[in-house]
Amino acid sequence: MAAKFDTPELFKNIEIIDTPKYEADSMAHSSPFVARPAHNEFLGFPGELVDNWEEKAVTRLGELVDGSRALRTFLDSCVKCGACTDKCHYYLGTKDPLNMPVARQDLMRKVYRRYFTLSGNLKARFGDRLVFWGGGISTQTTLSFGSPEEVEAEASRNLEVFGRDGGFVFAPDQNIQPTVPIENLMALLRAVATARGRRQGTGV
Amino acid sequence: MSFLTITYALLFYVATALLVAGLARKITQYAKTPAPLKIPTTPAPVTRTGVVMRMFRELVFFESLFKSNKWIWIFGWMFHYGMFLVLARHLRYFTDPVWTWVDLIQPFGMYAAFAMSAGLLGLWVRRLVVDRVRYITALSDHLMLALLFAIAGTGLMMDYVTHTDIVSVKAFFLGLMYFDWQPIPTNPVLLAHLGLVASLMIIFPISKLLHAPGLFFMPTRNQVDNPREVRHTAGWTAE
């Protein structure tokens, strides 16, 4: 049996404060106190933020979800009822709505839903088994009306996402319209050539 | 066999298959995921019996929500137990002969439908007027409430506005269960009601409605508070 103990009397000499109205971005001026690189390296961590930190963070979140029933059930189950919104003393003190437990969880849940649920990212789930096709550039917006730089940027980003861990058949999402500027098409081809060069290690 | 009957028959087969397969997948996933740490929310029961009691109170009375927020508790409890009675009442469309207890609760099921709708409206009003709850509310939360409210509303309409041929409805569902399809009545309110129910069944296993099976697997509720008496290892703590 557990040790006998007396539960301390709650609210004995405590004034209960009213829950404040939230103020978005009330903590925007604050940021983390980043440790010095030397201190991190001494502890076996990389000194600075690594280049592919997003990918690493997502992979790690996957490991955490697979290894913790609590995390998995909570990420799936929260109904956003709001019962926790007035409970966090950080929220009561800062009025920053992101300190409400549910909002804080949501920051993580958004990543979880995107990468680890059926309704989320197909590439993350099936990318090592399926070849994806199409969706390389938006023909209705960027390719037709964007600048060459915007075209190259969007195509490069999609190539990186879809091209990871396996094949990707590059194609625009619709037929290329006759009004598309030739510069935009050149930018599109440039993005593909660059991505192909990177994959083959030639660094075009 | 009309096109409508075939559509609805297939819709309900697909919805049922997705609901059962999706829930089975999720429940297996929850059961297989290890709970490496002892993390019951204190004060927690120190015996297995105590945990069973705690889960019972949680399930039947929503104990932790009651301690946390009275308004959400009132509306949430009204909605869930209203819906429970309403669902139990609907068993008469799936059993022949109708079980005695289902027969006995028929009149209460009608009051329950109003309790369920009132609970839903209460929860919805909170989403709109409480600033903090509005902040955390996503579009999908509104849609979920709208879906449930529309199901309750169309159900009530069939009792108070336009009656439908419930004998044929029962024949349709018994026909589905015994693979002997019968024509579905063409009352538009009934068709809307059934279509909404089928979509609820389909999204159940991929939405926040997973809190229903999830509740049983939450380590903070279902663990015995005995970390010193019994060494707990699972997952990475067992390596």
HADDOCK unambig.tbl for C-alpha pairs under 7 A between the chains (distance, minus, plus):
assign (segid A and resid 2 and name CA) (segid B and resid 226 and name CA) 6.82 0.50 0.50
assign (segid A and resid 21 and name CA) (segid B and resid 131 and name CA) 6.94 0.50 0.50
assign (segid A and resid 22 and name CA) (segid B and resid 132 and name CA) 6.61 0.50 0.50
assign (segid A and resid 66 and name CA) (segid B and resid 33 and name CA) 5.99 0.50 0.50
assign (segid A and resid 67 and name CA) (segid B and resid 33 and name CA) 6.03 0.50 0.50
assign (segid A and resid 67 and name CA) (segid B and resid 34 and name CA) 5.80 0.50 0.50
assign (segid A and resid 67 and name CA) (segid B and resid 235 and name CA) 6.27 0.50 0.50
assign (segid A and resid 68 and name CA) (segid B and resid 33 and name CA) 6.15 0.50 0.50
assign (segid A and resid 68 and name CA) (segid B and resid 34 and name CA) 5.70 0.50 0.50
assign (segid A and resid 68 and name CA) (segid B and resid 35 and name CA) 5.27 0.50 0.50
assign (segid A and resid 68 and name CA) (segid B and resid 36 and name CA) 6.60 0.50 0.50
assign (segid A and resid 69 and name CA) (segid B and resid 30 and name CA) 6.21 0.50 0.50
assign (segid A and resid 69 and name CA) (segid B and resid 33 and name CA) 5.11 0.50 0.50
assign (segid A and resid 69 and name CA) (segid B and resid 34 and name CA) 5.62 0.50 0.50
assign (segid A and resid 69 and name CA) (segid B and resid 35 and name CA) 5.03 0.50 0.50
assign (segid A and resid 70 and name CA) (segid B and resid 35 and name CA) 6.66 0.50 0.50
assign (segid A and resid 70 and name CA) (segid B and resid 218 and name CA) 5.68 0.50 0.50
assign (segid A and resid 70 and name CA) (segid B and resid 219 and name CA) 5.80 0.50 0.50
assign (segid A and resid 73 and name CA) (segid B and resid 30 and name CA) 6.95 0.50 0.50
assign (segid A and resid 73 and name CA) (segid B and resid 214 and name CA) 5.36 0.50 0.50
assign (segid A and resid 73 and name CA) (segid B and resid 217 and name CA) 6.98 0.50 0.50
assign (segid A and resid 73 and name CA) (segid B and resid 218 and name CA) 6.33 0.50 0.50
assign (segid A and resid 76 and name CA) (segid B and resid 208 and name CA) 6.03 0.50 0.50
assign (segid A and resid 76 and name CA) (segid B and resid 210 and name CA) 6.26 0.50 0.50
assign (segid A and resid 77 and name CA) (segid B and resid 208 and name CA) 5.22 0.50 0.50
assign (segid A and resid 77 and name CA) (segid B and resid 209 and name CA) 6.84 0.50 0.50
assign (segid A and resid 77 and name CA) (segid B and resid 210 and name CA) 5.31 0.50 0.50
assign (segid A and resid 77 and name CA) (segid B and resid 211 and name CA) 4.02 0.50 0.50
assign (segid A and resid 77 and name CA) (segid B and resid 214 and name CA) 6.02 0.50 0.50
assign (segid A and resid 78 and name CA) (segid B and resid 208 and name CA) 6.25 0.50 0.50
assign (segid A and resid 78 and name CA) (segid B and resid 211 and name CA) 6.68 0.50 0.50
assign (segid A and resid 79 and name CA) (segid B and resid 208 and name CA) 5.62 0.50 0.50
assign (segid A and resid 80 and name CA) (segid B and resid 136 and name CA) 6.76 0.50 0.50
assign (segid A and resid 80 and name CA) (segid B and resid 137 and name CA) 6.84 0.50 0.50
assign (segid A and resid 82 and name CA) (segid B and resid 133 and name CA) 5.28 0.50 0.50
assign (segid A and resid 83 and name CA) (segid B and resid 68 and name CA) 6.04 0.50 0.50
assign (segid A and resid 83 and name CA) (segid B and resid 69 and name CA) 5.58 0.50 0.50
assign (segid A and resid 85 and name CA) (segid B and resid 132 and name CA) 6.50 0.50 0.50
assign (segid A and resid 103 and name CA) (segid B and resid 136 and name CA) 6.21 0.50 0.50
